[in-house]
Amino acid sequence: MPTATGFEDTGPRLSCHAGVRPWASPGHRDGAYDPNMVDYDATTALLVVDVQNDFADPAGSLYVSGGERLVEVVNGHVDRAARAGAIVVYTQDWHPGSTPHFQKDGGVWPVHCVGGTWGAQLQPSLRVVEHGDVIRKGTGGEDGYSAFSVRDPQSGVVSGTELDDLLRRSGVRGVVVVGLATDYCVKETALDAVRRGLEATVVRDAVAAVDLEAGDGARALDEMDDAGVVLSDS
């Protein structure tokens, strides 16, 4: 399975109470987004999507403009979840050195987030809860846009990650999605959540788009809105 538990990253960590998991439910108001408006409970999980060096650092190979500025907002959500008690799930692209996902091997993207490299590590300012779960996507060379599933880029076969089982075992009914990038992994994760019968909220202040083509990010938000994803106001 394209998943793993535990971290090799050395970013700041927050302690959680043993046996309790941090949860979130959506909240918003007019004006600046305030993570304290999010009411955390045991039926909603916070998904922190791909806040990794190759995406969130200007030196990264697939840098998303403004990615590093999102970390403070994301950390506000992580803090809130940790104070409540338990599950925050982090996702990471974790590719092999050669894969049809990459331009050099016939795919779309420059080499990025190769497992074990600096680019694949979580951005060092990101707060990581001590007992947080991690889903690593694309470990077998698949396209790993959604935290819930991966797709073989040649056969088109889709297989699941461990996330769906993890959330259902924990009684989760909804997710709040933050991270990178709006028009790819954030969008596919939110849409997959809705397809699985989960409520999904995307926090606009805590996401940013690749915008491979101008307007991709805005179109992704519209697509999510049309599918029933709640877009939190900023």
C-alpha positions as CSV (number, residue, x, y, z in Angstrom):
1,M,0.0,0.0,0.0
2,P,1.2,3.5,-0.7
3,T,1.1,4.5,2.9
4,A,3.3,4.7,5.9
5,T,3.2,5.7,9.6
6,G,5.7,7.7,11.5
7,F,7.9,10.6,10.2
8,E,11.5,11.1,9.3
9,D,11.0,14.9,9.3
10,T,12.3,16.9,12.3
11,G,9.9,19.9,12.3
12,P,8.3,21.2,15.4
13,R,6.0,18.7,17.1
14,L,3.1,19.1,19.5
15,S,2.2,16.6,22.1
16,C,-1.3,15.0,22.1
17,H,-3.0,13.3,25.0
18,A,-2.5,9.5,24.8
19,G,-5.4,7.6,23.3
20,V,-7.2,10.8,22.1
21,R,-7.2,12.2,18.6
22,P,-7.6,15.8,17.4
23,W,-10.6,16.5,15.1
24,A,-12.0,19.5,13.3
25,S,-15.3,20.7,11.9
26,P,-15.7,23.7,9.6
27,G,-16.2,27.3,10.7
28,H,-16.1,30.6,9.0
29,R,-17.0,34.3,9.3
30,D,-16.7,37.5,7.4
31,G,-13.3,39.1,7.4
32,A,-9.9,37.4,8.0
33,Y,-10.1,33.6,8.5
34,D,-9.7,32.6,12.1
35,P,-8.8,29.0,12.9
36,N,-10.4,29.5,16.3
37,M,-13.7,29.6,14.5
38,V,-13.3,25.9,13.7
39,D,-15.2,23.8,16.2
40,Y,-13.3,20.5,16.8
41,D,-15.1,17.4,17.6
42,A,-14.7,13.6,17.3
43,T,-16.5,13.4,14.0
44,T,-14.3,15.6,11.8
45,A,-10.6,15.2,10.8
46,L,-8.0,17.7,9.7
47,L,-6.1,16.6,6.6
48,V,-2.9,18.5,6.0
49,V,-2.1,17.8,2.3
50,D,1.5,17.8,0.9
51,V,3.1,20.7,2.8
52,Q,6.5,19.5,1.6
53,N,9.7,21.3,0.7
54,D,9.4,20.7,-3.1
55,F,6.0,22.5,-3.0
56,A,6.2,24.9,-0.1
57,D,9.8,26.2,-0.4
58,P,11.0,28.6,-3.1
59,A,13.9,26.3,-3.8
60,G,11.6,23.3,-4.4
61,S,11.4,21.7,-7.8
62,L,7.6,22.2,-8.0
63,Y,7.3,25.3,-5.9
64,V,3.7,26.6,-5.5
65,S,3.7,30.3,-5.3
66,G,2.9,31.4,-1.7
67,G,3.2,27.9,-0.4
68,E,5.5,28.9,2.4
69,R,3.1,31.6,3.6
70,L,0.3,29.1,4.2
71,V,2.2,27.3,6.9
72,E,1.3,29.8,9.6
73,V,-2.4,29.4,8.8
74,V,-2.1,25.6,8.6
75,N,-0.3,25.6,12.0
76,G,-3.2,27.5,13.5
77,H,-5.4,24.5,12.6
78,V,-2.9,22.0,13.9
79,D,-2.6,23.9,17.2
80,R,-6.4,23.9,17.6
81,A,-6.7,20.2,16.8
82,A,-3.9,19.3,19.2
83,R,-5.5,21.2,22.0
84,A,-8.7,19.3,21.3
85,G,-6.9,16.1,21.6
86,A,-6.0,13.8,18.6
87,I,-6.2,12.9,14.8
88,V,-4.4,15.1,12.3
89,V,-3.5,13.3,9.1
90,Y,-0.6,14.5,7.0
91,T,-0.1,13.4,3.4
92,Q,3.2,13.3,1.5
93,D,4.0,12.7,-2.1
94,W,6.7,10.0,-1.9
95,H,7.8,9.0,-5.4
96,P,10.6,6.7,-6.6
97,G,13.4,8.3,-8.6
98,S,11.9,7.1,-11.9
99,T,8.1,7.0,-12.6
100,P,5.8,7.7,-15.5
101,H,4.5,10.5,-13.3
102,F,7.7,12.5,-14.2
103,Q,8.4,14.4,-17.4
104,K,11.7,12.6,-17.8
105,D,9.8,9.3,-17.9
106,G,7.0,10.4,-20.1
107,G,4.8,12.1,-17.6
108,V,3.7,15.7,-16.9
109,W,5.7,16.8,-13.8
110,P,9.3,17.7,-13.1
111,V,11.0,15.3,-10.7
112,H,9.7,16.1,-7.2
113,C,9.2,14.6,-3.7
114,V,11.5,11.6,-4.3
115,G,11.2,9.5,-1.2
116,G,13.9,10.2,1.4
117,T,15.1,13.4,-0.2
118,W,14.9,17.0,1.1
119,G,12.2,17.8,-1.3
120,A,9.9,15.1,0.1
121,Q,10.3,16.2,3.7
122,L,7.6,18.2,5.4
123,Q,8.3,21.9,5.4
124,P,10.3,22.5,8.6
125,S,8.1,25.2,10.0
126,L,5.0,22.9,9.8
127,R,3.8,21.7,13.2
128,V,3.5,18.0,13.4
129,V,1.6,16.3,16.2
130,E,3.6,13.7,18.0
131,H,1.2,10.8,17.2
132,G,0.0,12.1,13.8
133,D,-0.8,9.7,11.0
134,V,0.8,10.1,7.6
135,I,-0.3,8.8,4.2
136,R,2.5,8.6,1.6
137,K,1.3,8.6,-2.0
138,G,2.9,7.4,-5.1
139,T,5.4,5.1,-3.5
140,G,5.0,2.6,-6.3
141,G,5.2,5.1,-9.1
142,E,1.5,5.9,-9.2
143,D,-0.2,9.2,-9.6
144,G,-1.1,10.2,-6.1
145,Y,-3.3,13.2,-6.2
146,S,-5.9,12.2,-3.7
147,A,-5.1,11.2,-0.1
148,F,-7.7,8.5,-0.5
149,S,-6.5,6.8,-3.7
150,V,-3.7,6.4,-6.2
151,R,-3.8,5.7,-10.0
152,D,-1.5,3.7,-12.1
153,P,-0.4,6.2,-14.8
154,Q,-0.2,3.4,-17.5
155,S,-3.1,1.1,-16.8
156,G,-5.4,3.6,-15.1
157,V,-6.1,1.1,-12.3
158,V,-7.1,3.0,-9.1
159,S,-6.4,1.6,-5.6
160,G,-7.1,2.9,-2.2
161,T,-4.8,4.2,0.5
162,E,-5.3,3.5,4.2
163,L,-7.0,6.8,4.8
164,D,-10.6,5.7,4.3
165,D,-10.3,2.9,6.7
166,L,-8.5,5.1,9.2
167,L,-11.3,7.7,9.2
168,R,-14.1,5.2,9.3
169,R,-12.5,3.3,12.2
170,S,-12.4,6.6,14.1
171,G,-16.0,7.5,13.4
172,V,-15.2,10.5,11.3
173,R,-18.1,12.0,9.2
174,G,-16.3,15.0,7.8
175,V,-12.9,16.4,6.9
176,V,-11.3,19.8,6.8
177,V,-8.6,20.0,4.0
178,V,-5.7,22.4,4.0
179,G,-2.4,22.4,2.1
180,L,-1.1,22.1,-1.5
181,A,-2.1,22.4,-4.2
182,T,-5.7,23.7,-4.7
183,D,-6.0,22.5,-8.3
184,Y,-4.5,19.0,-7.7
185,C,-4.1,17.2,-4.4
186,V,-6.4,19.4,-2.3
187,K,-9.2,19.2,-5.0
188,E,-8.9,15.5,-5.5
189,T,-8.8,14.8,-1.8
190,A,-11.9,16.9,-1.1
191,L,-13.8,15.4,-4.1
192,D,-12.9,11.9,-3.0
193,A,-14.1,12.6,0.5
194,V,-17.5,13.7,-0.9
195,R,-17.7,10.6,-3.1
196,R,-17.2,8.5,0.0
197,G,-20.1,10.2,1.8
198,L,-18.0,12.4,4.0
199,E,-18.6,16.1,4.5
200,A,-15.6,18.1,3.2
201,T,-14.5,21.7,3.8
202,V,-11.6,23.4,2.1
203,V,-10.1,26.4,3.9
204,R,-9.3,29.0,1.1
205,D,-6.7,30.8,3.2
206,A,-4.8,27.5,3.8
207,V,-4.5,26.4,0.2
208,A,-2.7,27.6,-2.9
209,A,-2.8,26.6,-6.6
210,V,-0.1,25.5,-9.1
211,D,-2.0,27.3,-11.8
212,L,-0.3,25.3,-14.6
213,E,-2.8,27.2,-16.7
214,A,-4.0,30.6,-15.6
215,G,-7.2,30.2,-13.5
216,D,-6.8,26.5,-12.7
217,G,-7.1,27.3,-9.0
218,A,-10.3,29.3,-9.3
219,R,-11.8,26.6,-11.6
220,A,-10.8,23.9,-9.0
221,L,-12.7,25.9,-6.3
222,D,-15.7,26.1,-8.5
223,E,-15.6,22.4,-9.2
224,M,-15.4,21.6,-5.5
225,D,-18.2,24.0,-4.7
226,D,-20.4,22.4,-7.4
227,A,-19.7,18.9,-5.9
228,G,-20.8,20.0,-2.5
229,V,-17.5,20.8,-0.8
230,V,-17.8,23.7,1.7
231,L,-15.4,26.5,0.8
232,S,-14.5,28.3,4.0
233,D,-14.6,32.2,3.6
234,S,-11.6,34.3,4.2
